[in-house]
């Protein structure tokens, strides 16, 4: 897979340290790297695509990126970046790598995450895909993006000999420690993460009522889950697929007569 074309994006913005560290690491390892990333932070936008206006795409200033990396800014969402990157900038890209996100994408965070959704868009376009996040907070003094970039590189090297099913991406969460302190890799399922105090009400000095959606994460540390693995110093690798169908319920709903329900109600 080395010398393959990789398309990188994120939801923290094109000059976020996570994506720059990732791009420089992969480029130094021999990959052809193209970055198409939002011009500003787009966290928690989910899988949004911009359909109500034109989207701009431009060659960006190099900043902290190494020479040889193709670099484009975009005024759209992370998923917009993947579409434009794969369809217009580098049609040879075989893999989409999204991240490194500042902060984890664990449990039900997946449903909000622009990082994971960008990787999903890669799947839709027929590419391999990884989403990479660092389990850190804004207030921590050190963010070990180099650790997450090295982990991403190791997993990409694994995919050279072990191809993923076409409908599966890997959601990777990395503890915020030096590489030597990682306790290992663990294949996990999505865990349970809820938020305490999700809505905070406050008023401006002029008395305008507003709300802040955030909250403190509360994790159920069940063995085998992503939240548990990262809490114990291990890299969490969760296979995620697009088919959201709950197959056991198909037979249940049919047995309970839901398909006949509308007909009977119409006749009554």
DRENDOBA-199276 format. One line per field, with one value per residue: x, y, z of N, C-alpha, C in turn; residue number from 1. Coordinates in pm, whole numbers, plus 50000, padded with zeros to 5 digits. Layout:
DRENDOBA-199276
n.X: [X/...]
n.Y: [Y/...]
n.Z: [Z/...]
ca.X: [X/...]
ca.Y: [Y/...]
ca.Z: [Z/...]
c.X: [X/...]
c.Y: [Y/...]
c.Z: [Z/...]
num: [NUM/...]
This chain:
DRENDOBA-199276
n.X: [50082/50215/50324/50077/49790/49669/49389/49340/49147/48965/48781/48858/48979/49198/49456/49489/49675/49664/49594/49803/50028/49965/49956/50222/50363/50269/50341/50622/50666/50639/50397/50168/50029/49734/49573/49256/49071/48851/48820/48794/48706/48488/48353/48140/47947/47842/47728/47688/47621/47682/47430/47289/47424/47703/48027/48348/48686/49034/49388/49589/49788/50110/50188/50248/50291/50473/50688/50574/50334/50009/49780/49472/49221/48881/48551/48344/48184/48336/48259/48192/48450/48569/48420/48481/48756/48800/48664/48753/49013/49210/49173/49284/49309/49303/49238/49081/49172/49073/49118/49388/49164/49105/49035/48826/48635/48405/48175/47843/47923/47992/47773/47753/47994/48203/48447/48435/48220/48324/48504/48315/48196/48401/48383/48135/48207/48357/48611/48882/48883/48978/48915/49061/49127/49236/49246/49202/49171/49087/49210/49429/49782/49963/49935/49944/49987/50170/50188/49933/49950/50156/50033/49820/49969/50081/49851/49760/49971/49919/49687/49787/49838/49613/49318/49029/48675/48463/48257/48326/48469/48745/48726/48935/49065/49294/49491/49606/49904/50262/50402/50536/50405/50160/49926/49870/49681/49327/49054/48731/48383/48128/48084/47897/47828/47721/47595/47622/47427/47360/47244/47288/47152/47160/47186/47243/47425/47233/47004/46910/46792/46974/47117/47355/47487/47644/47797/47913/48099/47987/48087/48010/48193/48223/48361/48535/48445/48486/48518/48604/48847/49014/49014/49174/49423/49464/49474/49180/49011/48754/48540/48328/48020/47808/47545/47264/47057/46857/46865/46747/46499/46345/46205/46061/45893/45740/45614/45458/45271/45295/45307/45055/44911/44862/44686/44465/44387/44313/44087/43914]
n.Y: [49879/50113/50411/50442/50649/50877/51038/51301/51444/51646/51761/51971/52179/52305/52383/52269/52112/51832/51719/51818/51696/51427/51424/51496/51284/51057/51129/51139/50872/50768/50775/50908/51204/51387/51667/51775/51994/52148/52507/52610/52531/52253/52092/51829/51833/51616/51411/51602/51741/52005/52147/52368/52582/52698/52540/52636/52573/52568/52606/52589/52791/52675/52659/52464/52228/51968/52000/51876/51765/51779/52043/52165/52400/52427/52558/52412/52129/51852/51612/51722/51791/51542/51444/51636/51612/51344/51330/51540/51640/51439/51174/50928/50849/50597/50555/50703/50907/51033/51288/51391/51389/51640/51534/51263/51020/50844/50582/50697/50933/50896/50941/51213/51302/51485/51396/51108/51084/51189/50988/50788/50892/50847/50566/50543/50637/50435/50395/50282/50341/50528/50663/50879/50961/51156/51098/51346/51659/52007/52149/52008/52014/51897/51754/51451/51415/51301/51038/50938/50969/50789/50550/50547/50518/50264/50105/50152/50028/49766/49721/49682/49414/49298/49330/49534/49465/49596/49757/49858/50079/50180/50298/50474/50530/50696/50684/50970/50975/50914/50713/50484/50429/50326/50070/49869/49739/49716/49549/49663/49711/49959/50166/50289/50618/50890/51224/51433/51696/51821/52044/52384/52669/53020/53380/53671/53984/54166/54039/53842/53519/53220/52904/52651/52371/52100/51952/51704/51418/51087/50764/50421/50170/49908/49588/49526/49741/50053/50282/50171/50046/50266/50408/50245/50274/50167/50145/50190/50009/50019/49848/49988/50009/50103/50010/50047/49891/49706/49389/49165/49271/49279/49035/49025/49255/49191/48958/49068/49197/49449/49519/49473/49649/49915/49872/49751/49957/50147/50033/50023]
n.Z: [50000/50040/49879/49778/49705/49934/50076/50286/50550/50792/51087/51236/51108/50852/50935/51180/51441/51454/51198/51045/51164/51113/50828/50762/50878/50735/50476/50502/50528/50280/50141/49896/49960/49982/50102/50176/50336/50582/50599/50848/51191/51207/51385/51508/51306/51189/50919/50727/50406/50177/50011/49937/49834/49629/49664/49768/49667/49709/49645/49924/50152/50258/50531/50816/50677/50510/50223/49911/49984/49869/49898/49995/50071/50187/50188/50287/50451/50639/50502/50252/50175/50133/49916/49715/49714/49635/49392/49231/49295/49361/49198/49205/49463/49704/49963/50240/50504/50804/51032/51250/51510/51755/52053/52167/51975/52073/52168/52146/52031/51771/51607/51584/51493/51278/51193/51186/51011/50774/50705/50660/50431/50256/50237/50105/49859/49768/49874/50090/50447/50736/51058/51284/51616/51898/52239/52408/52588/52545/52747/52838/52884/52702/52385/52234/51942/51772/51861/51791/51514/51452/51529/51343/51108/51152/51146/50887/50751/50827/50683/50432/50396/50484/50379/50427/50462/50206/50300/50546/50784/50993/51314/51508/51824/52027/52318/52505/52529/52532/52267/52363/52595/52535/52589/52415/52129/52082/51949/51932/52033/51977/52254/52543/52585/52759/52830/53103/53231/52981/52860/52914/53053/53003/53040/52843/52899/52821/52874/52704/52645/52623/52517/52594/52447/52567/52813/53054/52981/53048/53093/53031/53145/53008/52948/52646/52501/52321/52486/52727/52657/52582/52821/52971/52866/52613/52254/52081/51836/51630/51420/51185/51013/50735/50709/50883/50955/51180/51189/51334/51407/51180/51118/51356/51345/51122/51214/51411/51265/51140/50872/50775/50915/50827/50613/50736/50908/50726/50615/50827]
ca.X: [50000/50301/50317/49937/49741/49583/49316/49324/49061/48936/48676/48916/49033/49314/49582/49490/49800/49644/49600/49937/50116/49929/49997/50368/50408/50238/50424/50760/50671/50636/50265/50128/49929/49658/49488/49143/49017/48773/48897/48775/48657/48354/48326/48003/47851/47792/47751/47624/47670/47632/47348/47212/47511/47828/48136/48477/48803/49150/49518/49611/49926/50167/50189/50340/50294/50596/50686/50534/50195/49912/49707/49356/49120/48742/48458/48235/48192/48431/48211/48213/48593/48598/48360/48559/48891/48801/48605/48814/49152/49293/49084/49357/49313/49242/49209/49052/49208/49010/49175/49366/49071/49137/48929/48786/48506/48373/48034/47747/47984/48003/47659/47771/48131/48242/48564/48391/48133/48407/48550/48199/48179/48499/48324/48030/48273/48430/48748/48908/48868/49010/48893/49161/49102/49322/49163/49254/49083/49150/49282/49551/49897/50032/49854/50040/49944/50270/50149/49818/49996/50230/49934/49752/50063/50091/49728/49763/50063/49848/49589/49856/49831/49483/49219/48904/48553/48436/48156/48370/48579/48799/48726/49051/49082/49429/49517/49692/50030/50369/50381/50589/50315/50038/49916/49837/49564/49213/48938/48622/48252/48088/48038/47790/47874/47615/47645/47552/47409/47384/47198/47307/47078/47220/47137/47344/47408/47111/46890/46868/46804/47046/47146/47481/47479/47777/47783/48028/48078/47981/48107/47987/48319/48201/48471/48516/48397/48588/48542/48680/48984/49090/49030/49280/49548/49479/49416/49054/48988/48615/48491/48198/47968/47702/47411/47212/46940/46858/46807/46655/46367/46268/46110/45972/45792/45649/45532/45363/45168/45301/45285/44912/44849/44810/44571/44350/44344/44246/43955/43828]
ca.Y: [50000/50230/50482/50463/50786/50895/51164/51335/51555/51648/51858/52075/52284/52265/52408/52205/52035/51689/51680/51847/51589/51306/51437/51494/51149/50966/51171/51097/50726/50729/50783/51028/51262/51506/51717/51864/52009/52271/52628/52644/52415/52206/51980/51786/51861/51489/51375/51705/51784/52137/52136/52490/52689/52646/52519/52682/52488/52645/52564/52662/52818/52553/52656/52367/52104/51940/52011/51753/51737/51864/52105/52241/52441/52416/52627/52321/52037/51743/51523/51795/51784/51409/51436/51717/51556/51218/51344/51644/51672/51319/51063/50803/50817/50468/50549/50829/50909/51151/51318/51339/51477/51682/51481/51129/50991/50719/50560/50762/51046/50864/50993/51357/51334/51516/51313/50974/51096/51206/50854/50720/50939/50772/50435/50559/50660/50315/50400/50240/50459/50530/50784/50875/51064/51154/51112/51458/51773/52134/52204/51934/52092/51830/51668/51361/51384/51212/50901/50900/50957/50664/50443/50546/50462/50120/50039/50156/49923/49639/49704/49639/49268/49252/49425/49545/49456/49722/49837/49879/50169/50161/50416/50454/50627/50677/50753/51087/50944/50882/50583/50376/50406/50261/49935/49774/49763/49631/49558/49691/49752/50092/50166/50381/50746/50989/51353/51487/51840/51846/52178/52489/52790/53142/53504/53770/54107/54235/53960/53745/53381/53133/52770/52591/52225/52040/51850/51624/51280/50977/50641/50290/50103/49765/49522/49506/49862/50154/50369/50095/50026/50390/50441/50160/50300/50091/50199/50126/49996/49975/49840/50056/49996/50198/49952/50068/49804/49610/49275/49083/49332/49262/48925/49060/49349/49118/48869/49150/49243/49592/49538/49470/49748/50029/49827/49731/50086/50218/49969/50041]
ca.Z: [50000/50039/49752/49744/49722/50050/50088/50427/50589/50935/51117/51321/51024/50773/51004/51312/51455/51434/51057/50995/51211/51039/50688/50754/50911/50625/50363/50529/50517/50140/50080/49825/50050/49944/50209/50145/50472/50601/50628/50990/51266/51171/51476/51539/51199/51141/50779/50646/50277/50143/49890/49913/49781/49573/49758/49717/49688/49665/49694/50049/50193/50312/50678/50873/50599/50439/50077/49844/50019/49800/50008/49950/50167/50139/50279/50315/50564/50616/50396/50127/50142/50079/49783/49622/49705/49560/49260/49148/49327/49346/49164/49229/49606/49735/50105/50309/50646/50863/51163/51385/51581/51892/52135/52125/51912/52140/52197/52057/51962/51628/51533/51565/51455/51142/51162/51147/50895/50656/50669/50602/50294/50179/50209/50005/49732/49732/49925/50226/50532/50878/51135/51392/51718/52015/52358/52485/52603/52511/52861/52868/52837/52592/52298/52171/51806/51710/51895/51708/51375/51441/51533/51213/51011/51178/51102/50742/50708/50846/50574/50309/50386/50538/50329/50500/50381/50139/50369/50684/50818/51128/51400/51595/51932/52080/52445/52494/52596/52439/52203/52446/52707/52488/52645/52309/52046/52113/51862/52025/51984/52024/52392/52583/52639/52773/52877/53219/53218/52839/52823/53015/53021/53055/52980/52808/52980/52778/52917/52602/52690/52531/52567/52552/52446/52589/52917/53095/52936/53145/53017/53091/53112/52988/52878/52503/52436/52290/52601/52826/52607/52590/52962/53025/52798/52489/52132/52044/51692/51617/51283/51172/50878/50701/50715/51018/50973/51291/51118/51414/51417/51056/51139/51468/51299/51034/51296/51487/51173/51107/50729/50753/51002/50751/50532/50826/50958/50616/50594/50945]
c.X: [50085/50310/50173/49900/49642/49518/49290/49227/49044/48814/48725/48974/49167/49447/49582/49614/49783/49659/49738/50036/50092/49980/50149/50424/50386/50322/50568/50776/50654/50501/50250/50009/49867/49568/49381/49065/48942/48862/48884/48717/48513/48314/48176/47901/47794/47824/47691/47698/47607/47561/47279/47296/47631/47934/48266/48588/48924/49279/49556/49759/49981/50165/50292/50348/50426/50578/50651/50393/50105/49810/49596/49265/48982/48651/48334/48260/48301/48386/48218/48358/48628/48542/48445/48699/48896/48754/48678/48964/49244/49202/49153/49360/49238/49197/49183/49092/49158/49063/49309/49277/49125/49020/48882/48656/48466/48223/47946/47799/47990/47891/47671/47899/48149/48361/48521/48304/48212/48463/48436/48176/48281/48448/48221/48090/48362/48574/48760/48906/48907/48966/48983/49137/49197/49237/49220/49145/49160/49241/49410/49671/49968/49933/49950/49992/50042/50240/50036/49859/50073/50136/49861/49840/50073/49967/49717/49856/49998/49752/49655/49840/49696/49376/49091/48786/48517/48339/48197/48481/48626/48797/48830/49057/49210/49443/49618/49820/50137/50350/50426/50496/50181/50038/49881/49716/49452/49102/48814/48489/48224/48033/47926/47852/47754/47675/47558/47544/47428/47345/47217/47237/47150/47162/47254/47327/47283/46985/46840/46894/46871/47073/47280/47466/47620/47761/47911/48005/48080/47986/48072/48105/48302/48317/48436/48468/48511/48620/48627/48825/49068/49113/49142/49409/49571/49417/49290/49038/48848/48576/48349/48151/47843/47562/47360/47089/46959/46786/46716/46513/46283/46163/46012/45860/45691/45557/45426/45261/45176/45274/45136/44840/44786/44688/44449/44299/44268/44105/43860/43768]
c.Y: [50126/50280/50495/50609/50789/51032/51189/51451/51552/51737/51969/52191/52247/52284/52357/52117/51886/51648/51709/51739/51461/51312/51427/51355/51053/51001/51124/50947/50677/50732/50913/51088/51387/51542/51807/51877/52141/52389/52673/52522/52383/52088/51957/51822/51731/51470/51478/51728/51918/52131/52266/52607/52625/52633/52563/52585/52562/52582/52653/52690/52700/52548/52557/52235/52091/51964/51874/51709/51833/51913/52196/52274/52437/52487/52543/52236/51932/51647/51590/51780/51650/51396/51513/51660/51432/51235/51444/51662/51553/51198/50927/50764/50688/50459/50689/50813/51040/51171/51387/51438/51514/51644/51348/51128/50850/50706/50630/50891/51022/50927/51142/51391/51366/51433/51176/50982/51117/51072/50773/50764/50872/50634/50443/50574/50543/50312/50323/50361/50431/50664/50775/50992/51044/51184/51220/51563/51900/52183/52128/52006/52031/51742/51582/51318/51291/51066/50854/50884/50828/50544/50433/50485/50311/50046/50043/50048/49785/49614/49667/49488/49213/49351/49418/49514/49593/49813/49879/49984/50136/50295/50394/50567/50594/50751/50866/51067/50923/50739/50467/50340/50344/50115/49829/49819/49668/49655/49564/49708/49893/50083/50266/50504/50840/51117/51406/51639/51887/51986/52274/52615/52911/53263/53598/53892/54185/54157/53858/53603/53296/52999/52722/52439/52169/51926/51773/51479/51181/50847/50518/50201/49951/49706/49503/49629/49960/50241/50299/50079/50152/50431/50361/50168/50226/50168/50120/50127/49936/49968/49895/50038/50082/50141/49958/49982/49713/49484/49188/49140/49316/49153/48959/49152/49280/49028/48945/49220/49388/49616/49539/49584/49862/49993/49814/49864/50163/50164/49996/50182]
c.Z: [50000/49896/49704/49768/49838/50046/50235/50444/50739/50959/51209/51241/50965/50844/51148/51323/51429/51289/50998/51037/51134/50896/50674/50783/50795/50502/50382/50515/50374/50073/50001/49901/49987/50059/50149/50275/50486/50639/50773/51060/51229/51259/51493/51432/51141/50993/50684/50514/50243/50009/49852/49865/49714/49683/49694/49756/49632/49718/49811/50069/50271/50464/50729/50798/50524/50289/50018/49878/49941/49901/49954/50068/50103/50239/50307/50438/50539/50506/50259/50081/50081/49938/49682/49604/49617/49417/49170/49172/49305/49323/49183/49376/49634/49879/50156/50455/50704/51005/51146/51459/51718/51982/52081/52046/51956/52161/52096/51996/51812/51547/51505/51488/51307/51098/51111/51022/50766/50610/50608/50458/50203/50142/50097/49866/49691/49777/50056/50317/50677/50935/51259/51487/51835/52138/52450/52502/52568/52623/52895/52809/52717/52516/52215/52032/51736/51740/51805/51562/51354/51443/51398/51106/51028/51126/50950/50687/50723/50730/50442/50287/50429/50496/50412/50408/50325/50211/50509/50690/50960/51202/51510/51697/52007/52213/52427/52576/52489/52387/52291/52561/52665/52533/52541/52230/52090/52011/51950/51953/52037/52165/52415/52646/52641/52830/52990/53204/53076/52796/52940/52967/53080/52982/52952/52900/52943/52813/52816/52652/52583/52598/52511/52562/52458/52690/52942/53054/53052/53066/53098/53049/53106/52908/52730/52429/52412/52411/52707/52782/52624/52736/53027/52943/52669/52372/52100/51893/51674/51470/51276/51029/50860/50721/50859/51046/51095/51241/51204/51423/51291/51074/51250/51422/51206/51113/51373/51397/51131/50959/50695/50824/50923/50669/50619/50879/50850/50595/50709/50950]
num: [1/2/3/4/5/6/7/8/9/10/11/12/13/14/15/16/17/18/19/20/21/22/23/24/25/26/27/28/29/30/31/32/33/34/35/36/37/38/39/40/41/42/43/44/45/46/47/48/49/50/51/52/53/54/55/56/57/58/59/60/61/62/63/64/65/66/67/68/69/70/71/72/73/74/75/76/77/78/79/80/81/82/83/84/85/86/87/88/89/90/91/92/93/94/95/96/97/98/99/100/101/102/103/104/105/106/107/108/109/110/111/112/113/114/115/116/117/118/119/120/121/122/123/124/125/126/127/128/129/130/131/132/133/134/135/136/137/138/139/140/141/142/143/144/145/146/147/148/149/150/151/152/153/154/155/156/157/158/159/160/161/162/163/164/165/166/167/168/169/170/171/172/173/174/175/176/177/178/179/180/181/182/183/184/185/186/187/188/189/190/191/192/193/194/195/196/197/198/199/200/201/202/203/204/205/206/207/208/209/210/211/212/213/214/215/216/217/218/219/220/221/222/223/224/225/226/227/228/229/230/231/232/233/234/235/236/237/238/239/240/241/242/243/244/245/246/247/248/249/250/251/252/253/254/255/256/257/258/259/260/261/262/263/264/265/266/267/268]
